[in-house]
Amino acid sequence: MVLINHDTRCALDAVVDLVNTMPEGAAPDGLPDVAALGDFVTRHAISDVGTLGRRDLVAVHATRARFVEVFAATDTPTAAALLNAMVAAAGTTPQLTDHDGYDWHVHYFAPGASIADHLAADGGMALAFLLVAGERERLRRCEAPDCQRAFVDLSRNRSRRYCDSRTCGNRLHVAAYRARRREAGV
């Protein structure tokens, strides 16, 4: 398995959460307004974010759509091209930092970058690390028929099938168990 440091894991978690805010079917937009964007920033402890506005929300929605394309890519060259374009457009500027009590780590966004560029740079680089390690297949969608949430399979043997084993996994296992019991006449 690829070794993922704390910062990369946090960036991957933010990307997955962002992708999962995308409205699909009857599901509403999980990032409908500036307040929700502020909650997202707080939930992921994203640093160096100034006052958020409508322009930030629109830009983050565009970044989200690009990440959705990366998850939907059917091959590594396509995913790489998407990530290269996203990271380049974000004006990636790697810098070492040790803010807020965290040990030394790398930020890929330029100082003063918008939240959209911040997400594109850090999240794009986190996904790029997976591609470089030959691990693109770890970018997955939940196999529950009514879910399709994105996740990064960080299991040792790449066997994770559901976004959350406690909800989707258990629900499907219980349904299969009940179906077997019905078939057995129990």
Backbone as a printed PyTorch tensor [residue, N CA C, xyz], in Angstrom:
tensor([[[  0.8370,  -1.1860,   0.0000],
         [  0.0000,   0.0000,   0.0000],
         [  0.8780,   1.2450,   0.0000]],

        [[  0.3950,   2.2650,  -0.6350],
         [  1.0930,   3.5300,  -0.6980],
         [  1.0670,   4.1890,   0.6870]],

        [[  2.1860,   4.7790,   1.0670],
         [  2.2490,   5.4780,   2.3440],
         [  1.6960,   6.8880,   2.1580]],

        [[  0.7490,   7.2460,   2.9910],
         [  0.1020,   8.5450,   2.8860],
         [  0.3010,   9.2880,   4.1970]],

        [[  0.9230,  10.4650,   4.1110],
         [  1.1440,  11.2440,   5.3280],
         [ -0.1450,  11.9470,   5.7510]],

        [[ -0.1030,  12.5310,   6.9260],
         [ -1.2870,  13.1670,   7.5120],
         [ -1.8690,  14.2430,   6.6070]],

        [[ -1.0230,  15.1000,   6.0740],
         [ -1.4890,  16.1980,   5.2360],
         [ -2.1680,  15.7040,   3.9660]],

        [[ -1.5860,  14.6850,   3.3470],
         [ -2.1680,  14.1250,   2.1340],
         [ -3.5070,  13.4840,   2.4510]],

        [[ -3.5840,  12.7930,   3.5840],
         [ -4.8490,  12.1690,   3.9950],
         [ -5.9250,  13.2220,   4.2270]],

        [[ -5.5550,  14.3180,   4.8760],
         [ -6.5230,  15.4040,   5.0990],
         [ -6.9980,  15.9860,   3.7750]],

        [[ -6.0790,  16.1650,   2.8300],
         [ -6.4520,  16.6920,   1.5130],
         [ -7.3680,  15.7090,   0.7840]],

        [[ -7.0660,  14.4100,   0.8590],
         [ -7.9250,  13.4010,   0.2330],
         [ -9.3140,  13.4110,   0.8570]],

        [[ -9.3690,  13.5100,   2.1860],
         [-10.6650,  13.5590,   2.8710],
         [-11.4820,  14.7730,   2.4130]],

        [[-10.8130,  15.9170,   2.2590],
         [-11.5110,  17.1280,   1.8090],
         [-12.0120,  16.9550,   0.3790]],

        [[-11.1950,  16.3520,  -0.4910],
         [-11.6180,  16.1290,  -1.8770],
         [-12.8390,  15.2160,  -1.9180]],

        [[-12.7880,  14.1160,  -1.1820],
         [-13.9080,  13.1720,  -1.1690],
         [-15.1640,  13.8550,  -0.6340]],

        [[-15.0280,  14.5980,   0.4440],
         [-16.1790,  15.3060,   1.0060],
         [-16.7210,  16.3150,  -0.0070]],

        [[-15.8330,  17.0220,  -0.6850],
         [-16.2560,  17.9940,  -1.6880],
         [-16.9920,  17.3040,  -2.8340]],

        [[-16.4340,  16.2290,  -3.3620],
         [-17.0750,  15.4820,  -4.4490],
         [-18.4630,  15.0120,  -4.0090]],

        [[-18.5790,  14.5800,  -2.7750],
         [-19.8490,  14.0490,  -2.2820],
         [-20.8930,  15.1230,  -1.9950]],

        [[-20.5190,  16.3990,  -2.1270],
         [-21.5200,  17.4650,  -2.0100],
         [-22.2160,  17.7320,  -3.3390]],

        [[-21.7250,  17.1350,  -4.4130],
         [-22.2890,  17.3620,  -5.7510],
         [-23.7170,  16.8380,  -5.8020]],

        [[-24.6500,  17.6590,  -6.2730],
         [-26.0250,  17.1680,  -6.3760],
         [-26.1190,  16.0820,  -7.4490]],

        [[-26.7850,  14.9910,  -7.1070],
         [-26.9680,  13.8850,  -8.0500],
         [-28.3940,  13.3900,  -7.9350]],

        [[-29.0410,  13.2250,  -9.0680],
         [-30.4220,  12.7510,  -9.0550],
         [-31.2950,  13.6790,  -8.2270]],

        [[-31.9750,  13.0950,  -7.2510],
         [-32.8560,  13.8750,  -6.3850],
         [-32.1150,  14.4870,  -5.1980]],

        [[-30.8520,  14.1220,  -5.0140],
         [-30.0770,  14.6410,  -3.8810],
         [-29.7610,  16.1210,  -4.1080]],

        [[-29.9830,  16.9360,  -3.0920],
         [-29.7020,  18.3710,  -3.2350],
         [-28.2020,  18.6520,  -3.1750]],

        [[-27.8450,  19.8560,  -3.5620],
         [-26.4540,  20.2960,  -3.4910],
         [-26.0370,  20.3250,  -2.0220]],

        [[-24.9680,  19.6380,  -1.6880],
         [-24.4720,  19.6200,  -0.3150],
         [-23.6520,  20.8470,   0.0340]],

        [[-23.4620,  21.7250,  -0.9290],
         [-22.7070,  22.9610,  -0.7290],
         [-23.5020,  24.1000,  -1.3940]],

        [[-24.7050,  24.3820,  -0.8590],
         [-25.6200,  25.2890,  -1.5550],
         [-25.3320,  26.7780,  -1.3940]],

        [[-24.5890,  27.1530,  -0.3400],
         [-24.4200,  28.5770,  -0.0900],
         [-23.0880,  28.8380,   0.6200]],

        [[-22.8070,  30.1100,   0.8220],
         [-21.5460,  30.5220,   1.4350],
         [-21.4320,  29.9830,   2.8580]],

        [[-22.5410,  29.9210,   3.5860],
         [-22.5090,  29.3870,   4.9510],
         [-22.0670,  27.9180,   4.9430]],

        [[-22.5900,  27.1380,   3.9990],
         [-22.1960,  25.7240,   3.8910],
         [-20.7160,  25.6170,   3.5190]],

        [[-20.2400,  26.5170,   2.6690],
         [-18.8130,  26.5250,   2.3280],
         [-17.9820,  26.8340,   3.5700]],

        [[-18.4390,  27.7710,   4.3780],
         [-17.7460,  28.0830,   5.6340],
         [-17.7020,  26.8850,   6.5590]],

        [[-18.8110,  26.1510,   6.6430],
         [-18.8440,  24.9290,   7.4540],
         [-17.8560,  23.8930,   6.9180]],

        [[-17.7810,  23.7560,   5.5990],
         [-16.8410,  22.8300,   4.9570],
         [-15.4030,  23.1980,   5.3440]],

        [[-15.0700,  24.4730,   5.2450],
         [-13.7240,  24.9590,   5.5890],
         [-13.4130,  24.6490,   7.0530]],

        [[-14.3640,  24.8880,   7.9380],
         [-14.1720,  24.6170,   9.3660],
         [-14.0270,  23.1260,   9.6310]],

        [[-14.9020,  22.3200,   9.0230],
         [-14.8860,  20.8640,   9.2240],
         [-13.5470,  20.2540,   8.8080]],

        [[-12.9450,  20.8160,   7.7860],
         [-11.6750,  20.2720,   7.2950],
         [-10.4630,  21.0690,   7.7840]],

        [[-10.6870,  22.0030,   8.6870],
         [ -9.6140,  22.8080,   9.2700],
         [ -8.6860,  23.3570,   8.1900]],

        [[ -9.2880,  23.9280,   7.1480],
         [ -8.5180,  24.4810,   6.0400],
         [ -7.9720,  25.8290,   6.4760]],

        [[ -6.6620,  25.9600,   6.4020],
         [ -6.0010,  27.1710,   6.8980],
         [ -5.8770,  28.2380,   5.8090]],

        [[ -5.5450,  29.4320,   6.2400],
         [ -5.2700,  30.5530,   5.3370],
         [ -6.4370,  30.8870,   4.4090]],

        [[ -7.6580,  30.8200,   4.9330],
         [ -8.8350,  31.1650,   4.1500],
         [ -9.3740,  32.4830,   4.6920]],

        [[ -9.5040,  33.4460,   3.8170],
         [-10.0360,  34.7490,   4.2190],
         [-11.5480,  34.7180,   4.2850]],

        [[-12.1480,  35.8760,   4.1700],
         [-13.6000,  36.0000,   4.1760],
         [-14.1580,  35.3730,   2.9030]],

        [[-15.1180,  34.5020,   3.0730],
         [-15.7080,  33.7950,   1.9350],
         [-16.8860,  34.5730,   1.3720]],

        [[-17.0450,  34.4940,   0.0610],
         [-18.1610,  35.1670,  -0.5930],
         [-18.7450,  34.3090,  -1.7010]],

        [[-19.7140,  34.8700,  -2.3930],
         [-20.4100,  34.1700,  -3.4790],
         [-19.4250,  33.7390,  -4.5760]],

        [[-18.4560,  34.5800,  -4.8860],
         [-17.4550,  34.2560,  -5.9080],
         [-16.6850,  32.9970,  -5.5050]],

        [[-16.3680,  32.8710,  -4.2150],
         [-15.6640,  31.6680,  -3.7330],
         [-16.5310,  30.4300,  -3.9270]],

        [[-17.8090,  30.5530,  -3.6160],
         [-18.7160,  29.4150,  -3.7590],
         [-18.7890,  28.9560,  -5.2120]],

        [[-18.9200,  29.8820,  -6.1310],
         [-18.9800,  29.5430,  -7.5600],
         [-17.6790,  28.8640,  -7.9920]],

        [[-16.5490,  29.3970,  -7.5540],
         [-15.2510,  28.8150,  -7.9220],
         [-15.0650,  27.4210,  -7.3170]],

        [[-15.5220,  27.2160,  -6.0840],
         [-15.4180,  25.8960,  -5.4530],
         [-16.3300,  24.9050,  -6.1670]],

        [[-17.4970,  25.3430,  -6.6090],
         [-18.3750,  24.4600,  -7.3900],
         [-17.6710,  24.0100,  -8.6770]],

        [[-16.9380,  24.9150,  -9.3310],
         [-16.2000,  24.5550, -10.5490],
         [-15.0690,  23.5740, -10.2230]],

        [[-14.3840,  23.7990,  -9.1120],
         [-13.3220,  22.8830,  -8.6770],
         [-13.9160,  21.5170,  -8.3600]],

        [[-15.0380,  21.5050,  -7.6920],
         [-15.7290,  20.2540,  -7.3710],
         [-16.0360,  19.4750,  -8.6470]],

        [[-16.5310,  20.1560,  -9.6570],
         [-16.8580,  19.4900, -10.9260],
         [-15.6100,  18.8680, -11.5560]],

        [[-14.4730,  19.5320, -11.4370],
         [-13.2250,  18.9660, -11.9830],
         [-12.8010,  17.7320, -11.1930]],

        [[-12.9660,  17.7600,  -9.8740],
         [-12.6460,  16.5660,  -9.0760],
         [-13.5850,  15.4090,  -9.4260]],

        [[-14.8540,  15.7040,  -9.6690],
         [-15.8060,  14.6610, -10.0790],
         [-15.3080,  14.0130, -11.3730]],

        [[-14.8000,  14.8160, -12.3030],
         [-14.2580,  14.2770, -13.5570],
         [-13.0740,  13.3510, -13.2880]],

        [[-12.2220,  13.7130, -12.3340],
         [-11.0730,  12.8620, -12.0100],
         [-11.5550,  11.5130, -11.4940]],

        [[-12.5420,  11.5100, -10.6080],
         [-13.0800,  10.2500, -10.0840],
         [-13.7360,   9.4270, -11.1930]],

        [[-14.2800,  10.0990, -12.2020],
         [-14.9560,   9.4060, -13.2990],
         [-13.9930,   8.9640, -14.4020]],

        [[-12.7690,   9.4220, -14.3660],
         [-11.7960,   9.0730, -15.4180],
         [-11.6470,   7.5590, -15.5090]],

        [[-11.6310,   7.0600, -16.7220],
         [-11.5520,   5.6110, -16.9300],
         [-10.1330,   5.1010, -17.0630]],

        [[ -9.1730,   6.0260, -17.1330],
         [ -7.7840,   5.5890, -17.2320],
         [ -6.8660,   6.6390, -16.6050]],

        [[ -5.6450,   6.2240, -16.3310],
         [ -4.6890,   7.1100, -15.6700],
         [ -4.2880,   8.3030, -16.5310]],

        [[ -4.0310,   8.1380, -17.8400],
         [ -3.6820,   9.3330, -18.6330],
         [ -4.7610,  10.4150, -18.5970]],

        [[ -6.0120,  10.0260, -18.6180],
         [ -7.1050,  11.0040, -18.5460],
         [ -7.1120,  11.6860, -17.1830]],

        [[ -7.0100,  10.8980, -16.1150],
         [ -6.9820,  11.4740, -14.7620],
         [ -5.7770,  12.3970, -14.6050]],

        [[ -4.6290,  11.9930, -15.1350],
         [ -3.4100,  12.8080, -15.0310],
         [ -3.5790,  14.1370, -15.7650]],

        [[ -4.1640,  14.0960, -16.9500],
         [ -4.3740,  15.3350, -17.7030],
         [ -5.3050,  16.2810, -16.9490]],

        [[ -6.3580,  15.7350, -16.3770],
         [ -7.2870,  16.5520, -15.5930],
         [ -6.5990,  17.1720, -14.3830]],

        [[ -5.8110,  16.3620, -13.6780],
         [ -5.1060,  16.8680, -12.4980],
         [ -4.0460,  17.8950, -12.8790]],

        [[ -3.2990,  17.6270, -13.9530],
         [ -2.2830,  18.5930, -14.3940],
         [ -2.9140,  19.9520, -14.6880]],

        [[ -4.0360,  19.9520, -15.3970],
         [ -4.7020,  21.2130, -15.7270],
         [ -5.1990,  21.9200, -14.4650]],

        [[ -5.7730,  21.1570, -13.5440],
         [ -6.3100,  21.7460, -12.3240],
         [ -5.2060,  22.3410, -11.4560]],

        [[ -4.1480,  21.5960, -11.2640],
         [ -3.0500,  22.0590, -10.4030],
         [ -2.3450,  23.2570, -11.0370]],

        [[ -2.1640,  23.2360, -12.3440],
         [ -1.5230,  24.3660, -13.0270],
         [ -2.3800,  25.6270, -12.9250]],

        [[ -3.6870,  25.4790, -13.1240],
         [ -4.5880,  26.6290, -13.0440],
         [ -4.6370,  27.2250, -11.6430]],

        [[ -4.3670,  26.3970, -10.6370],
         [ -4.3980,  26.8740,  -9.2470],
         [ -3.1440,  27.6600,  -8.8890]],

        [[ -2.1610,  27.6880,  -9.7790],
         [ -0.9250,  28.4260,  -9.4820],
         [ -0.1580,  27.7880,  -8.3460]],

        [[  0.0480,  26.4990,  -8.4510],
         [  0.7030,  25.7360,  -7.3900],
         [  2.0580,  26.3390,  -7.0380]],

        [[  2.2560,  26.5420,  -5.7440],
         [  3.4960,  27.1040,  -5.2190],
         [  3.8660,  26.3480,  -3.9460]],

        [[  4.5640,  25.2150,  -4.0560],
         [  4.8730,  24.4320,  -2.8510],
         [  5.6650,  25.2450,  -1.8150]],

        [[  5.2290,  25.1360,  -0.5590],
         [  5.9070,  25.8190,   0.5390],
         [  5.8580,  24.9620,   1.7860]],

        [[  6.9750,  24.8930,   2.4940],
         [  7.0190,  24.2110,   3.7810],
         [  6.4080,  25.1130,   4.8420]],

        [[  5.6320,  24.5270,   5.7400],
         [  4.9970,  25.3040,   6.7970],
         [  4.8220,  24.4290,   8.0430]],

        [[  4.7270,  25.0520,   9.2060],
         [  4.4900,  24.3230,  10.4590],
         [  3.4650,  25.0630,  11.3180]],

        [[  2.3940,  25.4790,  10.7090],
         [  1.3840,  26.2960,  11.3780],
         [  0.5010,  25.4860,  12.3290]],

        [[ -0.1610,  26.2000,  13.2130],
         [ -1.2210,  25.6720,  14.0870],
         [ -0.8390,  24.4150,  14.8540]],

        [[  0.4110,  24.2910,  15.2370],
         [  0.8310,  23.1460,  16.0380],
         [  1.1270,  21.8910,  15.2480]],

        [[  0.9990,  21.9390,  13.9230],
         [  1.3380,  20.7790,  13.1040],
         [  2.8200,  20.8060,  12.7840]],

        [[  3.4110,  19.6300,  12.6610],
         [  4.8090,  19.5400,  12.2860],
         [  4.9750,  20.0270,  10.8490]],

        [[  6.1980,  20.0510,  10.3600],
         [  6.4750,  20.5280,   9.0180],
         [  5.7300,  19.6990,   7.9790]],

        [[  5.1240,  20.4100,   7.0500],
         [  4.4130,  19.7840,   5.9430],
         [  4.4150,  20.7560,   4.7630]],

        [[  3.9230,  20.2970,   3.6260],
         [  3.9390,  21.1110,   2.4140],
         [  2.5300,  21.5700,   2.0710]],

        [[  2.4020,  22.8810,   1.8300],
         [  1.1960,  23.4310,   1.2320],
         [  1.5300,  23.6630,  -0.2340]],

        [[  0.6140,  23.3360,  -1.1100],
         [  0.8650,  23.4940,  -2.5350],
         [  0.2180,  24.7470,  -3.1080]],

        [[ -0.5950,  25.4240,  -2.3340],
         [ -1.2490,  26.6350,  -2.8050],
         [ -0.4030,  27.8570,  -2.4690]],

        [[ -0.5470,  28.8760,  -3.2740],
         [  0.1950,  30.1170,  -3.0560],
         [ -0.3880,  30.8560,  -1.8540]],

        [[  0.4460,  31.5740,  -1.1030],
         [ -0.0860,  32.3730,   0.0000],
         [ -1.1610,  33.3310,  -0.5100]],

        [[ -2.2640,  33.4120,   0.2130],
         [ -3.3630,  34.2810,  -0.1750],
         [ -4.2540,  33.7070,  -1.2660]],

        [[ -4.0580,  32.4330,  -1.6140],
         [ -4.8620,  31.8130,  -2.6650],
         [ -6.3250,  31.7290,  -2.2410]],

        [[ -7.2000,  31.7060,  -3.2210],
         [ -8.6230,  31.5360,  -2.9410],
         [ -8.8560,  30.1270,  -2.4050]],

        [[-10.0050,  29.9060,  -1.7990],
         [-10.3430,  28.5780,  -1.2920],
         [-10.3980,  27.5690,  -2.4430]],

        [[-10.8940,  27.9740,  -3.6050],
         [-10.9550,  27.0610,  -4.7510],
         [ -9.5500,  26.6560,  -5.1970]],

        [[ -8.6330,  27.6260,  -5.2790],
         [ -7.2550,  27.3000,  -5.6730],
         [ -6.5690,  26.4580,  -4.6050]],

        [[ -6.8720,  26.7550,  -3.3440],
         [ -6.3240,  25.9770,  -2.2390],
         [ -6.7420,  24.5060,  -2.3820]],

        [[ -8.0300,  24.2760,  -2.5780],
         [ -8.5350,  22.9070,  -2.7210],
         [ -7.9750,  22.2340,  -3.9670]],

        [[ -7.9280,  22.9690,  -5.0770],
         [ -7.4180,  22.4060,  -6.3290],
         [ -5.9450,  22.0240,  -6.2010]],

        [[ -5.1560,  22.8850,  -5.5690],
         [ -3.7210,  22.6190,  -5.4470],
         [ -3.4470,  21.4760,  -4.4740]],

        [[ -3.9210,  21.5980,  -3.2360],
         [ -3.6470,  20.5550,  -2.2400],
         [ -4.3500,  19.2430,  -2.5830]],

        [[ -5.6160,  19.3170,  -2.9460],
         [ -6.3530,  18.1080,  -3.3070],
         [ -5.8380,  17.4840,  -4.5910]],

        [[ -5.5260,  18.3350,  -5.5640],
         [ -4.9800,  17.8320,  -6.8190],
         [ -3.6510,  17.1120,  -6.6150]],

        [[ -2.8050,  17.6720,  -5.7780],
         [ -1.5140,  17.0270,  -5.5080],
         [ -1.7070,  15.7220,  -4.7380]],

        [[ -2.6410,  15.6900,  -3.8090],
         [ -2.9030,  14.4470,  -3.0670],
         [ -3.3410,  13.3430,  -4.0230]],

        [[ -4.2360,  13.6850,  -4.9560],
         [ -4.6710,  12.7000,  -5.9460],
         [ -3.5260,  12.3390,  -6.8880]],

        [[ -2.6930,  13.3140,  -7.2130],
         [ -1.5320,  13.0470,  -8.0790],
         [ -0.5930,  12.0330,  -7.4280]],

        [[ -0.4100,  12.1290,  -6.1240],
         [  0.4470,  11.1610,  -5.4260],
         [ -0.0920,   9.7410,  -5.6090]],

        [[ -1.4080,   9.5830,  -5.5550],
         [ -1.9990,   8.2570,  -5.7690],
         [ -1.7260,   7.7700,  -7.1940]],

        [[ -1.8710,   8.6470,  -8.1660],
         [ -1.6150,   8.2520,  -9.5490],
         [ -0.1570,   7.8630,  -9.7610]],

        [[  0.7570,   8.6600,  -9.2180],
         [  2.1850,   8.3740,  -9.3590],
         [  2.5230,   7.0190,  -8.7400]],

        [[  1.8500,   6.6740,  -7.6640],
         [  2.1010,   5.3960,  -6.9900],
         [  1.3960,   4.2330,  -7.6910]],

        [[  0.7100,   4.5090,  -8.7980],
         [ -0.0050,   3.4480,  -9.5060],
         [ -1.2650,   3.0000,  -8.7870]],

        [[ -1.8940,   3.9090,  -8.0600],
         [ -3.0300,   3.5650,  -7.2070],
         [ -4.3250,   4.2660,  -7.6170]],

        [[ -4.4840,   4.6100,  -8.8980],
         [ -5.6950,   5.3040,  -9.3500],
         [ -6.9580,   4.5080,  -9.0340]],

        [[ -6.8580,   3.1880,  -9.0530],
         [ -8.0520,   2.3630,  -8.8050],
         [ -8.5690,   2.5060,  -7.3750]],

        [[ -7.8290,   3.1710,  -6.5240],
         [ -8.3100,   3.4270,  -5.1640],
         [ -9.3610,   4.5350,  -5.1280]],

        [[ -9.4860,   5.2940,  -6.2180],
         [-10.5290,   6.3150,  -6.3220],
         [-11.7940,   5.6010,  -6.7630]],

        [[-12.7480,   5.5140,  -5.8780],
         [-13.9200,   4.6700,  -6.1320],
         [-15.2190,   5.3790,  -5.8350]],

        [[-16.2850,   4.7060,  -6.2740],
         [-17.6560,   5.0900,  -5.9470],
         [-18.2680,   3.9190,  -5.1900]],

        [[-19.1320,   4.2230,  -4.2350],
         [-19.7880,   3.2010,  -3.4350],
         [-20.5510,   2.2450,  -4.3440]],

        [[-20.4710,   0.9490,  -4.0460],
         [-21.1540,  -0.0660,  -4.8480],
         [-22.6000,  -0.2920,  -4.4340]],

        [[-23.0620,   0.3940,  -3.3920],
         [-24.4770,   0.2980,  -3.0260],
         [-25.2800,   0.9170,  -4.1660]],

        [[-26.2970,   0.2070,  -4.6590],
         [-27.0140,   0.6720,  -5.8480],
         [-27.6470,   2.0580,  -5.7070]],

        [[-27.9980,   2.4510,  -4.5120],
         [-28.6640,   3.7370,  -4.3180],
         [-27.7460,   4.8030,  -3.7110]],

        [[-26.4320,   4.6100,  -3.7890],
         [-25.5240,   5.5410,  -3.1270],
         [-24.6070,   6.2720,  -4.1110]],

        [[-23.5870,   5.6290,  -4.5830],
         [-22.6090,   6.2090,  -5.5080],
         [-21.7470,   7.3230,  -4.9180]],

        [[-21.6220,   7.3930,  -3.5940],
         [-20.7180,   8.3820,  -2.9910],
         [-19.2810,   8.0190,  -3.3030]],

        [[-18.4380,   9.0250,  -3.4410],
         [-17.0210,   8.8120,  -3.7150],
         [-16.2880,   8.4510,  -2.4300]],

        [[-15.1980,   7.7020,  -2.5690],
         [-14.2990,   7.4500,  -1.4510],
         [-12.9430,   7.0300,  -2.0030]],

        [[-11.9310,   7.0980,  -1.1610],
         [-10.6030,   6.6090,  -1.5100],
         [-10.3930,   5.3460,  -0.7010]],

        [[-10.2020,   4.2350,  -1.3920],
         [-10.0100,   2.9460,  -0.7270],
         [ -8.5680,   2.8470,  -0.2430]],

        [[ -8.3740,   3.0430,   1.0430],
         [ -7.0350,   2.9480,   1.6190],
         [ -6.8310,   1.6240,   2.3500]],

        [[ -7.7110,   0.6480,   2.0820],
         [ -7.5300,  -0.6630,   2.6970],
         [ -6.2800,  -1.3250,   2.1200]],

        [[ -5.6790,  -2.1640,   2.8960],
         [ -4.4310,  -2.8070,   2.4960],
         [ -4.5850,  -3.5870,   1.1900]],

        [[ -5.6820,  -4.3120,   1.0460],
         [ -5.8440,  -5.1750,  -0.1280],
         [ -6.8140,  -4.6040,  -1.1630]],

        [[ -7.1060,  -3.3290,  -1.0750],
         [ -7.9810,  -2.6450,  -2.0350],
         [ -9.3490,  -3.3200,  -2.1540]],

        [[ -9.9180,  -3.7310,  -1.0370],
         [-11.1530,  -4.5100,  -1.0680],
         [-12.3930,  -3.7330,  -0.6350]],

        [[-12.2360,  -2.4870,  -0.2800],
         [-13.3790,  -1.7110,   0.2070],
         [-14.3740,  -1.5050,  -0.9380]],

        [[-15.6440,  -1.7300,  -0.6500],
         [-16.6770,  -1.6330,  -1.6800],
         [-17.6830,  -0.5240,  -1.4110]],

        [[-17.7760,  -0.0960,  -0.1570],
         [-18.8110,   0.8580,   0.2190],
         [-18.1990,   2.1120,   0.8220]],

        [[-18.9090,   3.2320,   0.6570],
         [-18.4150,   4.4920,   1.2030],
         [-18.3120,   4.4210,   2.7240]],

        [[-19.2280,   3.7010,   3.3300],
         [-19.2340,   3.5560,   4.7840],
         [-19.7880,   2.1760,   5.1200]],

        [[-18.9720,   1.3540,   5.7090],
         [-19.4030,  -0.0190,   6.0010],
         [-20.5310,  -0.0530,   7.0240]],

        [[-20.6320,   0.9680,   7.8710],
         [-21.6850,   0.9810,   8.8920],
         [-23.0410,   1.3280,   8.3070]],

        [[-23.0810,   2.0640,   7.2210],
         [-24.3840,   2.4090,   6.6470],
         [-24.6420,   1.5680,   5.4000]],

        [[-23.9890,   1.8970,   4.3110],
         [-24.2530,   1.1800,   3.0520],
         [-23.8980,  -0.3010,   3.1580]],

        [[-22.7410,  -0.6170,   3.6840],
         [-22.3270,  -2.0160,   3.7910],
         [-23.2700,  -2.8320,   4.6390]],

        [[-23.5620,  -2.3560,   5.8320],
         [-24.4710,  -3.0820,   6.7260],
         [-25.8680,  -3.2000,   6.1390]],

        [[-26.3580,  -2.1280,   5.5450],
         [-27.6970,  -2.1440,   4.9600],
         [-27.8000,  -3.2340,   3.8880]],

        [[-26.8050,  -3.3260,   3.0250],
         [-26.8370,  -4.3430,   1.9660],
         [-26.6480,  -5.7520,   2.5220]],

        [[-25.7880,  -5.8870,   3.5240],
         [-25.5910,  -7.2080,   4.1350],
         [-26.8640,  -7.6880,   4.8380]],

        [[-27.5460,  -6.7690,   5.5290],
         [-28.7960,  -7.1280,   6.2040],
         [-29.8540,  -7.4950,   5.1700]],

        [[-29.9380,  -6.7360,   4.0800],
         [-30.9200,  -7.0470,   3.0330],
         [-30.6370,  -8.4160,   2.4240]],

        [[-29.3630,  -8.7250,   2.1760],
         [-29.0090, -10.0370,   1.6140],
         [-29.3360, -11.1500,   2.5960]],

        [[-29.0710, -10.9200,   3.8870],
         [-29.3790, -11.9030,   4.9210],
         [-30.8840, -12.1780,   4.9620]],

        [[-31.6780, -11.1050,   4.9420],
         [-33.1310, -11.2620,   4.9890],
         [-33.6390, -11.9860,   3.7450]],

        [[-33.0690, -11.6960,   2.6050],
         [-33.4780, -12.3850,   1.3640],
         [-33.1540, -13.8780,   1.4430]],

        [[-31.9880, -14.2100,   1.9870],
         [-31.6210, -15.6300,   2.1420],
         [-32.5840, -16.3260,   3.0920]],

        [[-32.9540, -15.6530,   4.1580],
         [-33.8820, -16.2370,   5.1420],
         [-35.2600, -16.4530,   4.5030]],

        [[-35.7130, -15.4870,   3.7140],
         [-37.0040, -15.6390,   3.0150],
         [-36.9550, -16.8320,   2.0610]],

        [[-35.8710, -16.9620,   1.3290],
         [-35.7250, -18.0830,   0.3830],
         [-35.7000, -19.4340,   1.1030]],

        [[-35.1200, -19.4370,   2.2980],
         [-35.0380, -20.6620,   3.0750],
         [-36.3560, -20.9550,   3.8060]],

        [[-37.2950, -20.0040,   3.7570],
         [-38.5940, -20.2010,   4.3950],
         [-38.5310, -20.0340,   5.8970]],

        [[-37.5620, -19.2950,   6.3830],
         [-37.4170, -19.0920,   7.8310],
         [-38.1160, -17.8300,   8.2410]]])
